[in-house]
Amino acid sequence: METALRNMQLSLTAAPNPFYEEISFDIPQAFATSLFEQLAPADRNIVIQAGDAYRAAA
């Protein structure tokens, strides 16, 4: 979803925003949970590991 929004942003601007990677997209927790639950178990584990690594590095 984020990739689609970023692609849309680039296609709607005459000169792409050089800071587009810094733009965040807030989504409701219920929607995020729903997307997460639709992932295959192996993919969910990757997301969990990435989140754990991100929090550990912060």
Order of alpha helices (4+ residues) and beta strands (2+ residues): alpha-alpha-alpha
